[in-house]
Amino acid sequence: MSHSVHPYSHRLGIIRDWKSRWFGMKDKYRANLRGDIMLREYLTTRLRDFFVSGVEIERNEKHFRIIIRTARPGMLLGKSGEGITNLKKDLDKQIKRLKLAVTQNIKIDVEEVRSPESNAAILARMVAEALEKRLPFRRVMKQIIDKAMANRDVLGVKIYCGGRLGGADMARTEALKKGRIPLQTLRADIDFARDKAHMTYGDLGIKVWVYRGEIFNANLKNQNAK
């Protein structure tokens, strides 16, 4: 029997880096970990409609930096940066409410996702939005896969939906795949994401795998240099 492993954690230290990076902070591990998890969950929920692909956190003794990667940076920033100002105020309230171990100097950086069709988190959000509009789930899955495969960087896509699909009384699962998804190849650049579509009769679970080719040492060094 094989065990299912998260595609991101399976490649940590090989072609992936940690999403939380701490510098010179060996003590207070438990408090820092709790703070990162709670803030990441809050930001994921708060920025649900902005097609956020990921939230990375960097911290040291004096500074706390949050990197938000989104396909809609203009909407997130708002007019004259009002969106980021309001987000900082909400973050401060959340930190005080939860009593998190966060330094005072909070900096938020917004990075644009250049190719949203090749990002698993954004594709999962697209599927969830379409399902919440009551569109037929098979048509949604097929359209999203075709849209992703039209991108030249994508070599394979798999979408899995589970729950009361189509409003049926009994829950079931449906999966659709196109191209290759080599999950056991460590140098394979596989992006994976989960999301939920909130329906009146319950939530539908969504999983998306995107295969974007293989990464070798030379390519990885070039990416890090950029």
Backbone as CSV, one residue per row, in Angstrom:
resi,resn,N_x,N_y,N_z,CA_x,CA_y,CA_z,C_x,C_y,C_z
1,MET,0.848,-1.193,0.000,0.000,0.000,0.000,0.887,1.247,0.000
2,SER,0.590,2.167,-0.874,1.338,3.425,-0.905,0.610,4.460,-0.062
3,HIS,1.317,5.511,0.324,0.740,6.585,1.120,0.694,7.853,0.279
4,SER,-0.393,8.580,0.381,-0.512,9.847,-0.331,0.327,10.905,0.386
5,VAL,1.142,11.617,-0.373,1.997,12.658,0.185,1.644,13.978,-0.498
6,HIS,1.640,15.051,0.276,1.351,16.367,-0.306,2.433,16.710,-1.322
7,PRO,2.055,17.053,-2.569,3.070,17.310,-3.604,4.040,18.433,-3.262
8,TYR,3.610,19.404,-2.446,4.511,20.512,-2.077,5.543,20.053,-1.057
9,SER,5.081,19.425,0.031,6.007,18.986,1.079,6.939,17.887,0.583
10,HIS,6.473,17.107,-0.385,7.280,16.027,-0.952,8.529,16.572,-1.652
11,ARG,8.464,17.830,-2.092,9.563,18.426,-2.867,10.302,19.521,-2.108
12,LEU,10.032,19.668,-0.813,10.728,20.683,-0.025,12.227,20.386,0.030
13,GLY,13.029,21.411,-0.219,14.477,21.239,-0.215,15.032,20.729,-1.521
14,ILE,14.157,20.363,-2.465,14.603,19.866,-3.771,14.309,20.921,-4.841
15,ILE,13.036,21.226,-5.042,12.692,22.315,-5.964,11.755,23.328,-5.300
16,ARG,11.414,23.121,-4.023,10.512,24.022,-3.311,11.208,24.613,-2.089
17,ASP,10.751,25.811,-1.694,11.267,26.457,-0.493,10.129,26.567,0.522
18,TRP,10.482,26.845,1.789,9.479,26.973,2.839,8.624,28.220,2.611
19,LYS,7.345,28.145,2.981,6.453,29.300,2.857,6.567,30.247,4.050
20,SER,7.183,29.785,5.129,7.496,30.640,6.268,9.001,30.606,6.489
21,ARG,9.626,31.782,6.481,11.078,31.863,6.627,11.408,32.774,7.803
22,TRP,12.109,32.215,8.794,12.483,32.968,9.988,14.002,33.132,10.010
23,PHE,14.454,34.297,10.443,15.888,34.601,10.476,16.284,34.948,11.912
24,GLY,17.207,34.166,12.476,17.717,34.429,13.815,16.660,34.318,14.895
25,MET,15.753,33.344,14.787,14.671,33.189,15.768,14.543,31.720,16.152
26,LYS,15.504,31.229,16.905,15.478,29.827,17.300,14.491,29.579,18.445
27,ASP,14.343,30.570,19.324,13.402,30.403,20.420,11.997,30.836,19.968
28,LYS,11.015,30.635,20.801,9.614,30.983,20.521,9.090,30.289,19.261
29,TYR,9.529,29.067,19.041,9.102,28.339,17.838,7.586,28.127,17.835
30,ARG,7.065,27.720,18.989,5.644,27.399,19.071,4.777,28.636,18.802
31,ALA,5.140,29.767,19.408,4.359,30.997,19.227,4.451,31.495,17.787
32,ASN,5.650,31.419,17.194,5.815,31.874,15.810,5.029,31.006,14.837
33,LEU,5.063,29.699,15.052,4.335,28.776,14.171,2.830,29.023,14.260
34,ARG,2.336,29.196,15.466,0.903,29.477,15.647,0.523,30.794,14.958
35,GLY,1.366,31.818,15.107,1.087,33.103,14.482,1.030,33.011,12.964
36,ASP,1.994,32.288,12.366,2.020,32.143,10.911,0.787,31.406,10.399
37,ILE,0.406,30.330,11.081,-0.739,29.526,10.637,-2.031,30.340,10.730
38,MET,-2.225,31.036,11.855,-3.464,31.808,12.044,-3.560,32.957,11.043
39,LEU,-2.446,33.647,10.801,-2.473,34.768,9.860,-2.680,34.289,8.427
40,ARG,-2.060,33.166,8.069,-2.226,32.651,6.715,-3.680,32.217,6.482
41,GLU,-4.287,31.574,7.477,-5.698,31.178,7.352,-6.597,32.405,7.238
42,TYR,-6.306,33.439,8.040,-7.125,34.661,7.992,-7.006,35.341,6.632
43,LEU,-5.771,35.464,6.113,-5.567,36.144,4.833,-6.188,35.354,3.681
44,THR,-6.110,34.032,3.740,-6.713,33.206,2.696,-8.232,33.411,2.643
45,THR,-8.853,33.509,3.821,-10.304,33.740,3.877,-10.652,35.172,3.485
46,ARG,-9.872,36.126,3.997,-10.158,37.552,3.753,-9.982,37.935,2.285
47,LEU,-9.008,37.301,1.612,-8.697,37.643,0.224,-9.204,36.573,-0.746
48,ARG,-10.322,35.966,-0.422,-10.831,34.829,-1.199,-11.184,35.219,-2.631
49,ASP,-11.665,36.452,-2.834,-12.131,36.879,-4.154,-11.043,37.536,-5.000
50,PHE,-9.800,37.566,-4.503,-8.728,38.239,-5.226,-7.804,37.275,-5.974
51,PHE,-8.201,35.990,-6.051,-7.415,34.967,-6.754,-5.978,34.926,-6.222
52,VAL,-5.849,34.712,-4.907,-4.530,34.645,-4.264,-3.964,33.246,-4.463
53,SER,-2.737,33.176,-4.973,-2.110,31.871,-5.215,-1.313,31.395,-4.007
54,GLY,-0.896,32.317,-3.145,-0.130,31.900,-1.979,0.248,33.086,-1.101
55,VAL,0.483,32.795,0.183,0.902,33.810,1.154,2.189,33.315,1.805
56,GLU,3.271,34.082,1.668,4.556,33.736,2.271,4.878,34.743,3.368
57,ILE,5.549,34.258,4.417,5.849,35.089,5.581,7.340,35.032,5.874
58,GLU,7.951,36.204,6.039,9.349,36.314,6.454,9.394,37.153,7.728
59,ARG,10.159,36.686,8.710,10.227,37.437,9.967,11.598,37.316,10.608
60,ASN,11.976,38.383,11.336,13.127,38.347,12.222,12.742,39.082,13.498
61,GLU,13.714,39.463,14.302,13.402,40.071,15.592,12.703,41.425,15.449
62,LYS,12.969,42.150,14.353,12.452,43.519,14.233,11.401,43.680,13.139
63,HIS,11.441,42.839,12.121,10.570,43.052,10.971,9.695,41.833,10.718
64,PHE,8.540,42.102,10.119,7.583,41.051,9.763,7.066,41.374,8.367
65,ARG,7.356,40.494,7.407,7.019,40.757,6.004,6.074,39.689,5.490
66,ILE,4.997,40.138,4.843,4.014,39.237,4.241,4.032,39.456,2.735
67,ILE,4.226,38.376,1.981,4.239,38.440,0.514,2.970,37.768,0.006
68,ILE,2.133,38.540,-0.679,0.867,38.022,-1.213,0.987,37.948,-2.724
69,ARG,0.833,36.751,-3.280,0.872,36.570,-4.732,-0.556,36.431,-5.243
70,THR,-0.946,37.325,-6.143,-2.323,37.357,-6.598,-2.386,37.642,-8.090
71,ALA,-3.479,37.175,-8.714,-3.693,37.450,-10.132,-4.407,38.783,-10.335
72,ARG,-4.882,39.402,-9.243,-5.589,40.685,-9.323,-4.952,41.704,-8.385
73,PRO,-3.712,42.112,-8.676,-3.038,43.050,-7.760,-3.691,44.420,-7.698
74,GLY,-4.272,44.873,-8.822,-4.917,46.184,-8.843,-6.104,46.249,-7.901
75,MET,-6.923,45.193,-7.888,-8.079,45.146,-6.994,-7.638,45.102,-5.536
76,LEU,-6.559,44.371,-5.260,-6.077,44.246,-3.887,-5.479,45.558,-3.378
77,LEU,-4.695,46.227,-4.229,-4.076,47.488,-3.820,-5.117,48.585,-3.633
78,GLY,-6.117,48.623,-4.510,-7.151,49.634,-4.405,-6.680,50.990,-4.909
79,LYS,-7.570,51.959,-4.824,-7.261,53.307,-5.291,-6.303,53.992,-4.314
80,SER,-5.133,54.404,-4.834,-4.100,55.085,-4.030,-3.646,54.241,-2.841
81,GLY,-3.701,52.910,-2.976,-3.220,52.026,-1.914,-4.168,51.874,-0.736
82,GLU,-5.450,52.211,-0.927,-6.409,52.108,0.174,-6.630,50.655,0.606
83,GLY,-6.567,49.738,-0.368,-6.788,48.328,-0.050,-5.758,47.788,0.923
84,ILE,-4.483,48.128,0.698,-3.412,47.646,1.582,-3.518,48.309,2.951
85,THR,-3.884,49.597,2.986,-4.040,50.292,4.265,-5.127,49.646,5.114
86,ASN,-6.258,49.330,4.486,-7.348,48.670,5.212,-6.956,47.263,5.647
87,LEU,-6.185,46.572,4.787,-5.736,45.221,5.130,-4.800,45.245,6.335
88,LYS,-3.914,46.252,6.394,-3.008,46.380,7.546,-3.787,46.628,8.836
89,LYS,-4.816,47.480,8.760,-5.636,47.754,9.945,-6.337,46.488,10.417
90,ASP,-6.884,45.714,9.472,-7.555,44.468,9.839,-6.577,43.461,10.426
91,LEU,-5.356,43.428,9.881,-4.331,42.524,10.411,-3.958,42.896,11.841
92,ASP,-3.810,44.191,12.107,-3.483,44.639,13.464,-4.571,44.229,14.454
93,LYS,-5.840,44.380,14.050,-6.942,43.975,14.922,-6.907,42.469,15.180
94,GLN,-6.637,41.707,14.118,-6.596,40.254,14.246,-5.443,39.817,15.149
95,ILE,-4.300,40.458,15.007,-3.130,40.114,15.835,-3.412,40.395,17.308
96,LYS,-4.047,41.539,17.594,-4.374,41.874,18.987,-5.439,40.940,19.545
97,ARG,-6.418,40.589,18.715,-7.500,39.719,19.181,-7.000,38.325,19.520
98,LEU,-6.109,37.798,18.662,-5.599,36.439,18.864,-4.337,36.397,19.723
99,LYS,-3.800,37.595,20.068,-2.578,37.698,20.886,-1.425,36.929,20.254
100,LEU,-1.141,37.261,19.006,-0.092,36.567,18.262,1.258,37.224,18.494
101,ALA,2.312,36.411,18.344,3.684,36.905,18.531,4.173,37.506,17.224
102,VAL,3.878,38.803,17.021,4.259,39.506,15.797,4.894,40.831,16.173
103,THR,6.019,41.166,15.507,6.672,42.445,15.762,5.831,43.592,15.205
104,GLN,6.162,44.800,15.600,5.349,45.967,15.237,5.463,46.334,13.763
105,ASN,6.658,46.192,13.175,6.886,46.639,11.797,6.375,45.602,10.804
106,ILE,5.127,45.748,10.388,4.530,44.822,9.426,4.592,45.438,8.037
107,LYS,5.154,44.696,7.111,5.252,45.157,5.725,4.533,44.155,4.829
108,ILE,3.667,44.661,3.942,2.912,43.806,3.022,3.365,44.091,1.598
109,ASP,3.838,43.072,0.911,4.234,43.177,-0.491,3.250,42.384,-1.346
110,VAL,2.850,42.974,-2.459,1.922,42.313,-3.385,2.663,42.009,-4.677
111,GLU,2.658,40.740,-5.083,3.309,40.308,-6.320,2.257,39.765,-7.273
112,GLU,2.408,40.102,-8.541,1.449,39.655,-9.547,1.814,38.274,-10.076
113,VAL,0.813,37.424,-10.214,0.995,36.109,-10.837,0.874,36.304,-12.342
114,ARG,1.985,36.105,-13.052,2.015,36.397,-14.489,1.165,35.437,-15.308
115,SER,1.136,34.176,-14.885,0.413,33.156,-15.650,-0.604,32.467,-14.744
116,PRO,-1.782,33.087,-14.521,-2.759,32.494,-13.590,-3.303,31.141,-14.044
117,GLU,-3.315,30.886,-15.370,-3.864,29.604,-15.861,-2.963,28.416,-15.524
118,SER,-1.714,28.674,-15.131,-0.816,27.580,-14.774,-0.646,27.468,-13.264
119,ASN,-1.492,28.141,-12.485,-1.401,28.121,-11.029,-2.570,27.324,-10.459
120,ALA,-2.272,26.313,-9.650,-3.311,25.404,-9.155,-4.293,26.112,-8.235
121,ALA,-3.824,27.008,-7.359,-4.719,27.691,-6.419,-5.728,28.567,-7.153
122,ILE,-5.272,29.255,-8.204,-6.166,30.134,-8.962,-7.168,29.307,-9.767
123,LEU,-6.718,28.186,-10.340,-7.643,27.309,-11.067,-8.703,26.731,-10.130
124,ALA,-8.282,26.347,-8.915,-9.244,25.824,-7.943,-10.267,26.889,-7.564
125,ARG,-9.803,28.132,-7.446,-10.731,29.243,-7.128,-11.719,29.468,-8.278
126,MET,-11.233,29.334,-9.530,-12.118,29.472,-10.692,-13.193,28.394,-10.685
127,VAL,-12.812,27.167,-10.354,-13.780,26.064,-10.294,-14.805,26.337,-9.198
128,ALA,-14.332,26.780,-8.030,-15.245,27.051,-6.911,-16.237,28.158,-7.266
129,GLU,-15.755,29.216,-7.904,-16.643,30.319,-8.291,-17.721,29.847,-9.264
130,ALA,-17.310,29.036,-10.248,-18.272,28.546,-11.246,-19.302,27.619,-10.604
131,LEU,-18.863,26.760,-9.673,-19.798,25.851,-9.013,-20.775,26.614,-8.123
132,GLU,-20.297,27.692,-7.484,-21.184,28.500,-6.637,-22.234,29.239,-7.461
133,LYS,-21.954,29.415,-8.775,-22.952,30.013,-9.679,-23.910,28.974,-10.256
134,ARG,-23.814,27.736,-9.747,-24.702,26.627,-10.133,-24.500,26.172,-11.572
135,LEU,-23.302,26.310,-12.098,-23.021,25.783,-13.429,-22.778,24.278,-13.336
136,PRO,-23.051,23.512,-14.389,-22.828,22.051,-14.357,-21.355,21.723,-14.094
137,PHE,-21.108,20.847,-13.122,-19.738,20.613,-12.665,-18.864,19.973,-13.739
138,ARG,-19.420,19.081,-14.563,-18.589,18.449,-15.609,-18.161,19.471,-16.651
139,ARG,-19.051,20.362,-17.021,-18.703,21.393,-17.987,-17.642,22.339,-17.403
140,VAL,-17.795,22.671,-16.126,-16.823,23.558,-15.464,-15.443,22.926,-15.449
141,MET,-15.367,21.666,-15.052,-14.076,20.975,-14.982,-13.417,20.915,-16.359
142,LYS,-14.209,20.593,-17.374,-13.653,20.488,-18.734,-13.173,21.848,-19.240
143,GLN,-13.945,22.916,-18.994,-13.548,24.240,-19.457,-12.271,24.719,-18.775
144,ILE,-12.156,24.474,-17.466,-10.957,24.908,-16.731,-9.728,24.132,-17.200
145,ILE,-9.888,22.839,-17.444,-8.757,22.036,-17.924,-8.326,22.500,-19.308
146,ASP,-9.283,22.757,-20.199,-8.939,23.246,-21.543,-8.243,24.609,-21.472
147,LYS,-8.705,25.472,-20.571,-8.088,26.797,-20.418,-6.651,26.663,-19.915
148,ALA,-6.426,25.723,-18.981,-5.078,25.528,-18.451,-4.153,24.899,-19.494
149,MET,-4.662,23.912,-20.239,-3.829,23.228,-21.231,-3.500,24.126,-22.410
150,ALA,-4.257,25.217,-22.600,-3.944,26.163,-23.673,-2.674,26.946,-23.361
151,ASN,-2.255,26.942,-22.083,-1.005,27.597,-21.687,0.173,26.698,-22.060
152,ARG,1.182,27.265,-22.697,2.305,26.440,-23.173,3.164,25.892,-22.039
153,ASP,3.084,26.493,-20.828,3.877,26.001,-19.693,3.274,24.757,-19.054
154,VAL,2.004,24.483,-19.319,1.295,23.391,-18.648,1.350,22.134,-19.502
155,LEU,1.790,21.032,-18.867,1.879,19.740,-19.561,0.830,18.745,-19.099
156,GLY,0.164,19.061,-17.997,-0.874,18.154,-17.500,-1.687,18.812,-16.399
157,VAL,-2.982,18.490,-16.346,-3.883,19.035,-15.328,-4.829,17.927,-14.863
158,LYS,-5.083,17.917,-13.558,-6.070,16.989,-13.001,-6.943,17.757,-12.012
159,ILE,-8.257,17.595,-12.126,-9.201,18.250,-11.218,-10.085,17.190,-10.581
160,TYR,-10.226,17.293,-9.272,-11.027,16.338,-8.489,-12.088,17.132,-7.730
161,CYS,-13.343,16.725,-7.832,-14.439,17.356,-7.095,-15.165,16.289,-6.289
162,GLY,-15.514,16.625,-5.055,-16.216,15.678,-4.200,-17.296,16.367,-3.398
163,GLY,-18.384,15.635,-3.120,-19.491,16.188,-2.353,-20.812,15.916,-3.042
164,ARG,-21.815,16.689,-2.693,-23.150,16.524,-3.303,-23.161,17.247,-4.646
165,LEU,-22.501,16.641,-5.606,-22.371,17.255,-6.924,-23.725,17.332,-7.618
166,GLY,-24.030,18.520,-8.159,-25.298,18.715,-8.834,-26.492,18.720,-7.898
167,GLY,-26.243,18.851,-6.595,-27.340,18.849,-5.627,-27.887,17.480,-5.330
168,ALA,-27.177,16.411,-5.685,-27.659,15.042,-5.453,-27.741,14.753,-3.957
169,ASP,-28.602,13.800,-3.581,-28.767,13.455,-2.167,-27.557,12.697,-1.630
170,MET,-26.897,11.930,-2.493,-25.745,11.136,-2.060,-24.453,11.758,-2.587
171,ALA,-23.484,11.911,-1.713,-22.195,12.502,-2.106,-21.405,11.521,-2.965
172,ARG,-20.642,12.068,-3.910,-19.794,11.228,-4.767,-18.599,12.047,-5.204
173,THR,-17.718,11.430,-5.952,-16.515,12.120,-6.418,-16.407,11.998,-7.930
174,GLU,-15.863,13.024,-8.538,-15.612,13.028,-9.980,-14.211,13.585,-10.214
175,ALA,-13.468,12.979,-11.125,-12.124,13.445,-11.456,-11.970,13.507,-12.968
176,LEU,-11.249,14.514,-13.423,-10.993,14.684,-14.851,-9.522,15.025,-15.021
177,LYS,-8.885,14.411,-16.017,-7.444,14.574,-16.175,-7.095,14.722,-17.645
178,LYS,-6.067,15.536,-17.896,-5.566,15.691,-19.258,-4.059,15.888,-19.174
179,GLY,-3.307,15.140,-19.961,-1.850,15.239,-19.914,-1.254,14.336,-18.840
180,ARG,-0.024,14.643,-18.434,0.717,13.821,-17.468,0.761,14.505,-16.108
181,ILE,0.708,13.686,-15.029,0.881,14.175,-13.661,1.835,13.207,-12.946
182,PRO,3.159,13.332,-13.126,4.102,12.398,-12.500,4.364,12.755,-11.029
183,LEU,3.533,12.262,-10.128,3.599,12.660,-8.720,4.851,12.147,-8.010
184,GLN,5.411,11.042,-8.479,6.564,10.468,-7.780,7.906,10.996,-8.282
185,THR,7.902,11.803,-9.325,9.148,12.387,-9.837,9.442,13.663,-9.058
186,LEU,10.519,13.661,-8.275,10.794,14.777,-7.367,11.155,16.056,-8.111
187,ARG,11.761,15.955,-9.285,12.119,17.167,-10.016,10.947,17.701,-10.859
188,ALA,9.812,16.993,-10.844,8.631,17.453,-11.584,8.004,18.643,-10.853
189,ASP,7.791,19.726,-11.581,7.202,20.940,-11.013,5.679,20.775,-11.000
190,ILE,5.159,20.224,-9.892,3.724,19.983,-9.757,3.156,20.943,-8.721
191,ASP,2.200,21.747,-9.153,1.520,22.679,-8.264,0.209,22.038,-7.819
192,PHE,-0.082,22.112,-6.518,-1.266,21.454,-5.965,-2.001,22.436,-5.058
193,ALA,-3.336,22.405,-5.098,-4.131,23.298,-4.251,-5.470,22.662,-3.939
194,ARG,-5.996,23.039,-2.779,-7.354,22.638,-2.374,-8.220,23.881,-2.224
195,ASP,-9.526,23.716,-2.444,-10.467,24.814,-2.223,-11.839,24.212,-1.939
196,LYS,-12.766,25.086,-1.529,-14.130,24.652,-1.244,-15.113,25.568,-1.959
197,ALA,-16.158,24.976,-2.495,-17.272,25.747,-3.051,-18.408,25.689,-2.039
198,HIS,-18.799,26.839,-1.522,-19.832,26.899,-0.481,-21.219,26.928,-1.134
199,MET,-21.929,25.819,-1.021,-23.260,25.698,-1.604,-24.316,25.727,-0.489
200,THR,-25.561,25.910,-0.865,-26.634,25.957,0.133,-26.824,24.611,0.828
201,TYR,-26.512,23.517,0.133,-26.701,22.176,0.688,-25.402,21.591,1.240
202,GLY,-24.355,22.401,1.371,-23.077,21.930,1.911,-21.913,22.335,1.031
203,ASP,-20.710,22.044,1.487,-19.509,22.410,0.742,-19.105,21.303,-0.231
204,LEU,-18.535,21.730,-1.366,-17.953,20.789,-2.324,-16.440,20.940,-2.265
205,GLY,-15.734,19.835,-2.128,-14.277,19.865,-2.078,-13.677,19.837,-3.475
206,ILE,-12.615,20.615,-3.657,-11.957,20.723,-4.966,-10.458,20.542,-4.771
207,LYS,-9.862,19.700,-5.603,-8.405,19.540,-5.626,-7.923,19.723,-7.064
208,VAL,-6.796,20.396,-7.206,-6.239,20.657,-8.545,-4.749,20.354,-8.536
209,TRP,-4.309,19.576,-9.530,-2.889,19.322,-9.769,-2.511,19.921,-11.121
210,VAL,-1.383,20.621,-11.193,-0.898,21.194,-12.456,0.571,20.797,-12.622
211,TYR,0.879,20.174,-13.748,2.255,19.758,-14.046,2.858,20.732,-15.051
212,ARG,3.998,21.347,-14.665,4.619,22.384,-15.492,6.025,22.007,-15.944
213,GLY,6.259,20.736,-16.168,7.567,20.310,-16.651,8.512,19.974,-15.514
214,GLU,9.752,19.643,-15.871,10.758,19.250,-14.883,11.741,20.386,-14.638
215,ILE,12.197,20.479,-13.393,13.172,21.505,-13.007,14.490,20.814,-12.681
216,PHE,15.548,21.223,-13.349,16.883,20.703,-13.087,17.697,21.756,-12.340
217,ASN,18.880,21.397,-11.870,19.691,22.303,-11.036,19.984,23.617,-11.737
218,ALA,20.281,23.567,-13.025,20.615,24.792,-13.770,19.405,25.719,-13.821
219,ASN,18.227,25.157,-14.102,17.011,25.979,-14.148,16.681,26.563,-12.783
220,LEU,16.889,25.750,-11.719,16.580,26.217,-10.368,17.496,27.372,-9.969
221,LYS,18.785,27.294,-10.335,19.711,28.385,-10.021,19.332,29.651,-10.756
222,ASN,18.901,29.514,-12.003,18.482,30.690,-12.779,17.239,31.338,-12.163
223,GLN,16.289,30.507,-11.703,15.084,31.039,-11.070,15.412,31.778,-9.787
224,ASN,16.315,31.199,-8.975,16.703,31.845,-7.724,17.443,33.146,-7.992
225,ALA,18.246,33.163,-9.038,18.985,34.375,-9.377,18.046,35.491,-9.785
226,LYS,16.976,35.135,-10.539,15.993,36.141,-10.944,15.238,36.698,-9.738
